[in-house]
Amino acid sequence: MRALITGAAHGLGRALTEELLEQGHEVLAVDRDTEPLDDLAVKSRGACSVQLVDLANPNSLERMLVGLWEQKFDLVILNAGISASGKFEDIPSAAYAKLIAVNLQAPLVLASGLVRRGAMNNKSKIVFISSLSHAVGYPGASVYAATKDAIATYAKSVRKPFRKHGVGVLTVFPGPIQTDHADRYAPPGAKASRRMEPEVLAKLILKASTGKTSELYPGLTAYFGKLYGRFAPQMATKSMRKAIYEKLEDPVY
C-alpha cells in the first residue's frame, strides 16, 4: 500500500507515518519542517519519501499536486493543522487567514485535486481529520472549530461523488491528543495525561480506514463528547467555556 500523509513531521502525523512504515507500507510524508522529514526518510531506509510543502501557500500546494501527477495512492490522510487560541478580538486577522488556509483550504484542494487527477487507486480511502469540537464547540478557538466543522461538512458532501471514482471517505473527530501542538494551545494547568496518545489514535484511525465506517469518534472521551454535544448542546458549550475559554491567558497563534 502507498499512503500520503500531511503534517507528517510531528504529533499524530508522525505516529501515523511510523505505524504505516512499521506495517511495511510506503509513505509520502508531507510537511514544512525539513529536519524531522529527513529523519523519517533516513530511518525508513527508502520506504518513506518526503516532500517539503507549505500548505498555507497556494503556489506551494499547486506545485505539490503537479508533482503527484503520475503517482497513485491507496490511502491519503489529510492531517496537517494549526490553531489559534484566546479571545477572538485579540488574535490578528492574518493568523486566522493562515489557519483557514492550512486547516480548510489545503485539504479541500488536495482531496479534490487528487481525485480529479486520477491519483487515487480503486478502493482507496481519503481520511479527513476533523475535531471533537464539531460536536461540542470550542470557545477560545472559534476559527479553529469553524475550519474543523467545515471539513466535516465537506467530507459528508463529497462522500457519494468520490465513491463514483472508487474513493472512500472517512472523517475522524478526535478529542485532546498528547502532542506539543495541544500543549501549545491548551489553557494553563491542562493535564496532558488525560489526552489520548498519538500512537494509540494512529492505530485506531488506520484500523477504521480499512473498514466501511464513514465517521470515527475515537476513544471514550470522543464518543461521550459526541453524545454530550448532541443531547445537551448548551451544557456542552458551557462546560467547554469553563474548561478552556475562562482559563486562557495571552492569545497563542
MIFIBA-931066 format. One line per field, with one value per residue (C-alpha): x, y, z; residue in three letters. Coordinates in nm, 2 decimals. Layout:
# residues N
xx <- [X|...] $
yy <- [Y|...] $
zz <- [Z|...] $
bator <- [ALA|...] $
END
This chain:
# residues 253
xx <- [0.00|0.11|0.00|0.02|0.01|0.02|0.16|0.38|0.67|0.52|0.24|-0.04|0.10|0.43|0.26|0.05|0.36|0.57|0.28|0.23|0.61|0.61|0.34|0.56|0.38|0.53|0.46|0.49|0.54|0.44|0.53|0.71|0.98|1.29|1.48|1.21|1.12|1.48|1.49|1.19|1.34|1.67|1.51|1.27|1.55|1.37|1.02|0.93|0.97|0.93|0.81|0.86|0.54|0.40|0.03|-0.05|0.09|-0.14|0.15|0.34|0.02|-0.03|0.33|0.28|-0.03|0.16|0.44|0.20|0.06|0.19|0.17|-0.11|-0.22|-0.43|-0.46|-0.44|-0.47|-0.52|-0.39|-0.20|-0.35|-0.27|-0.47|-0.52|-0.65|-0.75|-1.01|-1.13|-1.06|-0.70|-0.59|-0.49|-0.68|-0.36|-0.34|-0.70|-0.63|-0.33|-0.54|-0.81|-0.56|-0.39|-0.69|-0.95|-0.83|-0.54|-0.73|-1.01|-0.77|-0.57|-0.87|-1.04|-0.72|-0.61|-0.94|-0.98|-0.63|-0.68|-0.42|-0.63|-0.64|-0.97|-1.10|-0.87|-0.95|-0.92|-0.92|-1.01|-0.90|-1.18|-1.22|-1.44|-1.52|-1.75|-1.98|-1.92|-1.79|-1.46|-1.49|-1.15|-1.06|-1.36|-1.20|-1.02|-1.35|-1.51|-1.25|-1.30|-1.67|-1.63|-1.40|-1.67|-1.94|-1.71|-1.63|-2.00|-2.08|-1.81|-1.86|-2.10|-1.93|-1.59|-1.74|-1.81|-1.43|-1.36|-1.26|-1.40|-1.41|-1.35|-1.39|-1.22|-1.33|-1.05|-1.06|-0.75|-0.42|-0.08|0.12|0.33|0.06|-0.21|0.03|0.09|-0.28|-0.42|-0.50|-0.26|-0.29|-0.44|-0.34|-0.18|-0.21|-0.59|-0.53|-0.50|-0.16|-0.09|0.03|-0.30|-0.50|-0.30|-0.38|-0.75|-0.75|-0.57|-0.80|-1.11|-0.96|-0.97|-1.34|-1.67|-1.74|-1.76|-1.71|-1.48|-1.51|-1.20|-1.19|-1.44|-1.38|-1.47|-1.76|-1.92|-1.83|-2.04|-2.33|-2.30|-2.30|-2.59|-2.83|-2.72|-2.56|-2.60|-2.45|-2.16|-2.08|-2.09|-1.86|-1.61|-1.62|-1.54|-1.28|-1.10|-1.21|-1.22|-0.87|-0.70|-0.45|-0.25|-0.35|-0.14|-0.12] $
yy <- [0.00|0.35|0.64|1.02|1.20|1.57|1.71|1.40|1.55|1.58|1.45|1.25|1.27|1.13|0.85|0.76|0.76|0.55|0.30|0.26|0.21|-0.04|-0.23|-0.24|0.02|0.30|0.66|1.01|1.23|1.60|1.88|2.22|2.11|1.98|1.81|1.57|1.48|1.39|1.19|0.99|0.93|0.80|0.57|0.42|0.30|0.41|0.33|0.69|0.96|1.32|1.64|1.99|2.18|2.50|2.42|2.79|2.88|2.82|2.81|2.55|2.35|2.36|2.26|1.96|1.85|1.88|1.67|1.40|1.37|1.02|0.89|0.67|0.63|0.38|0.60|0.97|1.12|1.50|1.55|1.89|2.16|2.46|2.66|3.00|3.03|3.33|3.60|3.64|4.01|3.96|3.75|3.93|3.85|3.73|3.45|3.35|3.36|3.12|2.89|2.87|2.81|2.52|2.36|2.41|2.53|2.29|1.96|2.07|2.15|1.83|1.60|1.73|1.76|1.40|1.26|1.48|1.40|1.02|0.99|0.76|0.39|0.20|0.11|0.38|0.60|0.97|1.04|1.39|1.48|1.70|1.75|1.67|2.05|1.96|1.81|2.03|2.36|2.52|2.86|3.02|2.87|2.96|2.98|2.65|2.49|2.65|2.50|2.16|2.20|2.29|1.99|1.76|1.91|1.89|1.52|1.44|1.63|1.45|1.10|0.99|1.17|1.03|0.69|0.70|0.73|0.43|0.65|0.61|0.89|0.87|1.16|1.14|1.35|1.31|1.47|1.60|1.44|1.42|1.64|1.95|2.12|2.05|2.18|2.50|2.60|2.45|2.67|2.68|2.37|2.14|1.78|1.62|1.27|1.28|1.31|1.02|0.92|0.98|0.62|0.48|0.72|0.64|0.27|0.34|0.56|0.31|0.03|0.23|0.33|-0.03|-0.07|0.07|0.32|0.68|0.85|0.78|0.93|0.75|0.66|0.71|1.09|1.15|0.91|1.05|1.40|1.34|1.23|1.52|1.77|1.60|1.57|1.86|2.12|2.42|2.24|2.11|2.46|2.59|2.32|2.39|2.76|2.69|2.43|2.63|2.99|3.11|2.98|3.12|3.40|3.56|3.47|3.20|3.19] $
zz <- [0.00|-0.07|0.15|0.16|0.50|0.55|0.88|0.89|1.08|1.43|1.66|1.51|1.16|1.28|1.46|1.15|0.93|1.17|1.21|0.84|0.79|1.07|0.88|0.57|0.36|0.16|0.27|0.11|0.42|0.36|0.60|0.61|0.86|0.69|0.97|1.10|0.74|0.67|0.98|0.87|0.53|0.67|0.93|0.68|0.45|0.14|0.23|0.32|0.06|0.18|0.03|0.18|0.13|0.29|0.30|0.37|0.03|-0.26|-0.51|-0.30|-0.28|-0.66|-0.72|-0.49|-0.69|-1.02|-0.88|-0.79|-1.15|-1.22|-0.86|-0.72|-0.36|-0.17|0.14|0.19|0.54|0.55|0.90|0.90|1.11|1.32|1.57|1.74|2.10|2.31|2.29|1.93|1.92|2.05|1.75|1.43|1.11|0.94|1.19|1.11|0.74|0.78|1.00|0.73|0.46|0.63|0.80|0.54|0.20|0.17|0.24|0.01|-0.27|-0.22|-0.19|-0.50|-0.69|-0.62|-0.72|-1.02|-1.15|-1.10|-0.83|-0.61|-0.68|-0.69|-0.34|-0.19|0.11|0.20|0.57|0.69|1.05|1.20|1.57|1.87|1.86|1.57|1.84|2.14|2.02|2.12|2.30|2.28|1.95|1.74|1.40|1.45|1.54|1.23|1.00|1.15|1.12|0.75|0.69|0.83|0.61|0.30|0.37|0.41|0.08|-0.13|0.01|-0.27|-0.56|-0.46|-0.43|-0.80|-0.85|-0.63|-0.34|0.02|0.27|0.65|0.89|1.23|1.53|1.79|2.13|2.30|2.20|2.38|2.14|2.15|1.94|2.21|2.48|2.29|2.27|2.59|2.89|3.19|3.41|3.15|3.23|2.93|3.09|3.02|2.64|2.40|2.30|1.93|1.87|2.01|1.80|1.49|1.52|1.56|1.25|1.04|1.15|1.07|0.73|0.62|0.71|0.58|0.86|0.74|1.08|1.38|1.73|1.87|2.24|2.52|2.55|2.19|2.20|2.51|2.39|2.08|2.28|2.52|2.24|2.06|2.36|2.58|2.34|2.57|2.86|2.64|2.52|2.88|3.00|2.72|2.81|3.17|3.09|2.82|2.75|3.11|3.18|2.87|2.93|2.65|2.29|2.12|1.74] $
bator <- [MET|ARG|ALA|LEU|ILE|THR|GLY|ALA|ALA|HIS|GLY|LEU|GLY|ARG|ALA|LEU|THR|GLU|GLU|LEU|LEU|GLU|GLN|GLY|HIS|GLU|VAL|LEU|ALA|VAL|ASP|ARG|ASP|THR|GLU|PRO|LEU|ASP|ASP|LEU|ALA|VAL|LYS|SER|ARG|GLY|ALA|CYS|SER|VAL|GLN|LEU|VAL|ASP|LEU|ALA|ASN|PRO|ASN|SER|LEU|GLU|ARG|MET|LEU|VAL|GLY|LEU|TRP|GLU|GLN|LYS|PHE|ASP|LEU|VAL|ILE|LEU|ASN|ALA|GLY|ILE|SER|ALA|SER|GLY|LYS|PHE|GLU|ASP|ILE|PRO|SER|ALA|ALA|TYR|ALA|LYS|LEU|ILE|ALA|VAL|ASN|LEU|GLN|ALA|PRO|LEU|VAL|LEU|ALA|SER|GLY|LEU|VAL|ARG|ARG|GLY|ALA|MET|ASN|ASN|LYS|SER|LYS|ILE|VAL|PHE|ILE|SER|SER|LEU|SER|HIS|ALA|VAL|GLY|TYR|PRO|GLY|ALA|SER|VAL|TYR|ALA|ALA|THR|LYS|ASP|ALA|ILE|ALA|THR|TYR|ALA|LYS|SER|VAL|ARG|LYS|PRO|PHE|ARG|LYS|HIS|GLY|VAL|GLY|VAL|LEU|THR|VAL|PHE|PRO|GLY|PRO|ILE|GLN|THR|ASP|HIS|ALA|ASP|ARG|TYR|ALA|PRO|PRO|GLY|ALA|LYS|ALA|SER|ARG|ARG|MET|GLU|PRO|GLU|VAL|LEU|ALA|LYS|LEU|ILE|LEU|LYS|ALA|SER|THR|GLY|LYS|THR|SER|GLU|LEU|TYR|PRO|GLY|LEU|THR|ALA|TYR|PHE|GLY|LYS|LEU|TYR|GLY|ARG|PHE|ALA|PRO|GLN|MET|ALA|THR|LYS|SER|MET|ARG|LYS|ALA|ILE|TYR|GLU|LYS|LEU|GLU|ASP|PRO|VAL|TYR] $
END
